[in-house]
């Protein structure tokens, strides 16, 4: 069993080594440090900080976020867990020079990898309703090259995401993937869905690992087709929102919550356990709560 990383450098190295090995690696969305610690305790090998999730949580959309908000969210996770964190770099927040500053901040936040995509900058809010506009291959390659040049730790992975398969076809997706690898990308990410044989063509076009992003229910099929990293950036957020909405709706309508009080309180006590509060209790037992 792989030893738990003790430093950010260890965390990055473990993720880089795992990706290079080709081992199937599911990467769940981590909404906060508690979720990241839970994923770590359950045995996951990486977590994901999503611009989309943060944009929804702030009710402003991913398109209106600053990279400092993503860096802050990432730092709050890496402060309290050693799970390698992949951070959503969206479209790089501008030109190559903006990508450079973004990389400084993300690397300082303790991230183990960054994902960059080839949509226009600034990112459009309408991407949430399926409207996407791709930049030219050269423009994206320049951003990737800037990201690679800006990192200090070679194990800080740069994941290049392309939406070309959906918008331009498999030949264009292969060409873009090759250009992005030539620019220094460590991993190529192809979002779901893809047709029969399409992912395989892209896999044979490049000599780096493949990643995808979608719902975990599709992960097994993706691994069979050569994907190494499978990111689910949606399900934990949707499940949390749906459960909260149902609870509040039932309470507002005067209905029973449908949740057993004993079960709720038992889970509530688990929050502190997963959050690592015991170490903080020990400090108080030895000082301000001595004898309690």
Beta strands, then each sheet from edge to edge (+ up, - down):
strand 1: 25-29
strand 2: 47-49
strand 3: 85-88
strand 4: 113-117
strand 5: 157-162
strand 6: 187-190
strand 7: 209-213
strand 8: 227-232
sheet 1: 1+ 2+ 3+ 4+ 5+ 6+ 7+ 8+ 1+
end
